[in-house]
Amino acid sequence: MSEVENPPKAGATEESIEEVEDTKSPPKTQIEYDRYIHKFELFDSDKYEYVPWDPTTYNPPPPPKEDLHNYFHVVSRYDSESSVTPGLLINNWSETLVRFMRHVVSNNVYQRILLSYTQHSTRTFIGEPFFDSRPEYKVQRFFPKLEQLRAKWNEAKSALSMESMLSLDEKVALAKALGNPHVHQNAELVEQITQIEEHLSVLMTYLDEQFKPTVDRLKLETSHGQISYDLYTFFCSLELGT
């Protein structure tokens, strides 16, 4: 004989069972306090208005798994199937590159905040988007920062060379500048700097290949003391952060 789990009590109707189930866990769309109420609302795209919502019913998706094989993903985004030129951006950064990018412009958070308030342009520095949980960065916006990135890359390579005469304190300072402020042992420093150099090597190789036509054309045009209109608009778009 099969057994029924949690059978309804004798005399219970379907309506009474549903009523009991409904009263077990009413939606927590508001909390009542002394003389005021805290309500929770969620935007309903169908009704195009905010409606009562129980935040406890939301199950967030699991965090994306880090790609341990690739250091970043290059993405071509098309606004439509007929788009001629897609937007090109990089996301899914390795933690090593994220830490590096956060320090590539300035280690001084207050300086970055001050600049954002005092400058009357919409320019965005490299470091800022990398404080997002899932940072994305347009490829073309790396162009003005190529030499700065290359200088940091060369510093890492020089520190790892056999001829390097850097002291432990100098290696600690370099590690901080490259996004690793909490490493102080020599073995760990070498490991972290090696990792940064390897990740930067892949990024710089891609960026150099991507920007080579622009760099070659810019050298040619500026050697004649002029610049074409499309290159001019390209640099204007970089200035505006678009």
C-alpha positions as CSV (number, residue, x, y, z in Angstrom):
1,M,0.0,0.0,0.0
2,S,1.4,3.4,-1.0
3,E,1.5,6.1,1.6
4,V,0.5,9.7,0.9
5,E,2.9,12.3,2.3
6,N,1.3,15.0,4.5
7,P,-2.4,14.0,3.8
8,P,-5.0,16.7,4.3
9,K,-7.0,16.5,7.4
10,A,-10.4,14.9,7.3
11,G,-13.1,17.3,6.1
12,A,-10.7,19.7,4.5
13,T,-11.8,21.1,1.1
14,E,-9.6,22.2,-1.7
15,E,-10.5,25.8,-1.0
16,S,-9.5,25.6,2.7
17,I,-6.2,23.9,1.8
18,E,-5.4,26.7,-0.6
19,E,-6.4,29.3,2.0
20,V,-4.0,27.7,4.5
21,E,-1.2,27.6,2.0
22,D,-1.7,31.3,1.1
23,T,-1.6,32.3,4.8
24,K,1.7,30.4,5.5
25,S,4.0,32.9,3.8
26,P,2.4,36.2,2.7
27,P,4.4,38.3,0.3
28,K,6.8,40.6,2.3
29,T,6.2,43.7,0.2
30,Q,6.4,46.0,3.1
31,I,7.6,46.4,6.7
32,E,5.6,48.3,9.3
33,Y,7.5,50.5,11.8
34,D,6.4,52.9,14.4
35,R,4.3,55.4,12.4
36,Y,5.8,54.6,9.0
37,I,6.0,51.8,6.5
38,H,8.9,50.7,4.3
39,K,7.6,49.4,1.0
40,F,9.4,47.4,-1.7
41,E,8.5,47.9,-5.3
42,L,9.7,46.5,-8.6
43,F,9.3,48.0,-12.0
44,D,6.8,46.1,-14.2
45,S,7.8,46.6,-17.9
46,D,4.4,45.4,-19.0
47,K,2.4,47.8,-16.9
48,Y,5.2,50.4,-17.1
49,E,4.9,51.2,-13.5
50,Y,6.3,50.1,-10.1
51,V,4.3,47.4,-8.4
52,P,4.6,45.8,-4.9
53,W,7.4,43.2,-4.7
54,D,8.9,40.8,-2.2
55,P,12.7,41.0,-2.4
56,T,13.0,37.6,-0.6
57,T,11.6,35.9,-3.7
58,Y,14.5,36.9,-5.8
59,N,17.2,34.2,-6.4
60,P,20.3,35.9,-7.9
61,P,22.1,34.0,-10.6
62,P,25.4,32.4,-9.7
63,P,28.4,34.6,-10.3
64,P,30.1,34.0,-13.7
65,K,32.9,31.5,-13.6
66,E,36.3,33.1,-14.1
67,D,37.9,32.1,-17.4
68,L,41.2,30.7,-16.2
69,H,42.6,30.0,-19.6
70,N,42.0,33.4,-21.3
71,Y,43.0,36.7,-19.9
72,F,40.2,38.7,-21.5
73,H,37.4,38.5,-24.1
74,V,37.2,40.7,-27.2
75,V,33.6,41.3,-28.2
76,S,32.2,42.7,-31.4
77,R,28.7,44.2,-30.7
78,Y,26.3,44.9,-33.6
79,D,23.4,47.3,-33.1
80,S,21.5,45.5,-35.8
81,E,22.1,42.8,-38.5
82,S,22.8,45.5,-41.1
83,S,25.4,47.3,-39.0
84,V,28.6,47.8,-41.0
85,T,31.0,48.6,-38.1
86,P,30.4,46.8,-34.8
87,G,31.4,48.3,-31.5
88,L,34.6,46.6,-30.2
89,L,35.1,46.2,-26.5
90,I,36.9,44.0,-24.0
91,N,35.3,42.2,-21.0
92,N,35.8,39.1,-18.8
93,W,39.1,40.5,-17.6
94,S,41.4,38.4,-15.5
95,E,41.7,39.5,-11.9
96,T,45.3,40.3,-12.6
97,L,44.5,42.8,-15.3
98,V,41.6,44.2,-13.3
99,R,43.9,45.0,-10.4
100,F,46.4,46.5,-12.8
101,M,43.9,48.7,-14.6
102,R,42.6,50.1,-11.3
103,H,46.1,51.4,-10.7
104,V,47.3,52.3,-14.2
105,V,46.3,56.0,-14.0
106,S,46.6,56.9,-10.3
107,N,46.8,55.2,-6.9
108,N,45.2,58.3,-5.4
109,V,41.4,57.7,-5.2
110,Y,40.9,61.3,-3.9
111,Q,42.8,62.7,-6.9
112,R,40.5,60.7,-9.2
113,I,37.4,62.0,-7.5
114,L,38.7,65.6,-7.6
115,L,39.5,65.4,-11.3
116,S,36.0,64.1,-12.0
117,Y,34.4,67.1,-10.3
118,T,36.8,69.8,-11.5
119,Q,37.1,68.9,-15.2
120,H,34.2,70.0,-17.4
121,S,34.6,67.2,-20.0
122,T,33.0,63.7,-20.1
123,R,36.4,62.1,-20.3
124,T,36.7,58.9,-18.2
125,F,40.0,57.5,-17.0
126,I,41.0,53.9,-17.5
127,G,40.8,53.0,-13.9
128,E,37.2,54.0,-13.2
129,P,35.2,51.3,-15.2
130,F,37.4,48.6,-13.6
131,F,35.8,49.3,-10.3
132,D,32.6,47.8,-11.7
133,S,31.7,44.2,-10.8
134,R,31.9,43.2,-14.5
135,P,34.1,45.8,-16.2
136,E,33.9,46.5,-19.9
137,Y,36.1,48.9,-21.9
138,K,36.0,50.1,-25.4
139,V,39.1,49.1,-27.4
140,Q,39.5,52.4,-29.1
141,R,39.7,54.2,-25.7
142,F,43.0,52.4,-25.1
143,F,44.7,54.3,-27.9
144,P,45.8,57.4,-25.9
145,K,47.0,55.2,-23.1
146,L,49.2,52.8,-25.2
147,E,52.5,54.3,-24.3
148,Q,51.5,54.5,-20.6
149,L,50.6,50.8,-20.7
150,R,53.8,50.0,-22.6
151,A,55.9,51.8,-20.0
152,K,54.4,49.7,-17.2
153,W,54.8,46.5,-19.2
154,N,58.5,47.4,-19.8
155,E,58.9,48.0,-16.1
156,A,57.6,44.6,-15.3
157,K,59.9,43.0,-17.9
158,S,62.9,44.8,-16.7
159,A,62.3,43.8,-13.1
160,L,62.2,40.1,-14.2
161,S,65.4,40.3,-16.3
162,M,68.7,38.7,-15.1
163,E,70.3,42.1,-15.1
164,S,67.7,43.6,-12.8
165,M,69.3,45.3,-9.7
166,L,66.0,46.2,-8.0
167,S,66.1,46.0,-4.2
168,L,63.2,44.3,-2.3
169,D,61.7,47.7,-1.5
170,E,61.8,48.7,-5.1
171,K,60.1,45.5,-6.1
172,V,57.4,46.2,-3.5
173,A,56.9,49.7,-4.9
174,L,56.7,48.3,-8.4
175,A,54.2,45.6,-7.4
176,K,52.0,48.3,-5.8
177,A,52.1,50.3,-9.0
178,L,51.1,47.2,-10.9
179,G,48.1,46.6,-8.7
180,N,49.5,44.2,-6.0
181,P,49.8,46.3,-2.8
182,H,49.9,43.5,-0.3
183,V,52.8,41.4,-1.5
184,H,56.1,41.9,0.4
185,Q,58.1,38.6,0.1
186,N,60.6,38.4,-2.7
187,A,59.3,35.0,-4.1
188,E,55.8,36.3,-4.1
189,L,56.8,39.5,-5.8
190,V,58.5,37.7,-8.6
191,E,55.5,35.5,-9.1
192,Q,53.1,38.4,-9.2
193,I,55.2,40.5,-11.5
194,T,55.7,37.5,-13.8
195,Q,51.9,37.1,-13.9
196,I,51.3,40.7,-14.7
197,E,53.9,40.7,-17.4
198,E,52.4,37.7,-19.0
199,H,48.9,39.1,-19.0
200,L,50.0,42.5,-20.2
201,S,52.0,40.8,-23.0
202,V,48.9,39.3,-24.4
203,L,46.9,42.5,-24.1
204,M,49.6,44.7,-25.6
205,T,50.1,42.3,-28.5
206,Y,46.4,42.5,-29.3
207,L,46.3,46.3,-28.9
208,D,49.4,46.9,-31.0
209,E,47.9,44.8,-33.8
210,Q,44.6,46.5,-33.5
211,F,46.0,50.0,-33.7
212,K,48.9,49.5,-36.1
213,P,47.0,50.9,-39.1
214,T,46.0,54.0,-37.1
215,V,49.5,54.5,-35.8
216,D,51.2,54.1,-39.2
217,R,48.7,56.5,-40.8
218,L,49.0,59.0,-38.0
219,K,52.8,59.0,-38.4
220,L,52.5,59.5,-42.2
221,E,50.0,62.4,-42.0
222,T,51.6,64.3,-39.1
223,S,55.0,64.1,-40.9
224,H,53.4,66.4,-43.5
225,G,52.0,68.7,-40.8
226,Q,48.4,67.7,-41.3
227,I,45.7,65.2,-40.2
228,S,42.7,64.0,-42.1
229,Y,39.1,64.7,-40.9
230,D,38.3,61.1,-40.0
231,L,41.4,60.8,-37.8
232,Y,40.5,64.2,-36.2
233,T,37.0,62.9,-35.4
234,F,38.5,59.7,-34.0
235,F,40.6,61.6,-31.5
236,C,37.6,63.8,-30.7
237,S,35.6,60.8,-29.8
238,L,38.4,59.6,-27.5
239,E,38.4,63.0,-25.8
240,L,34.7,62.7,-25.2
241,G,35.0,59.1,-24.0
242,T,32.6,57.7,-26.6
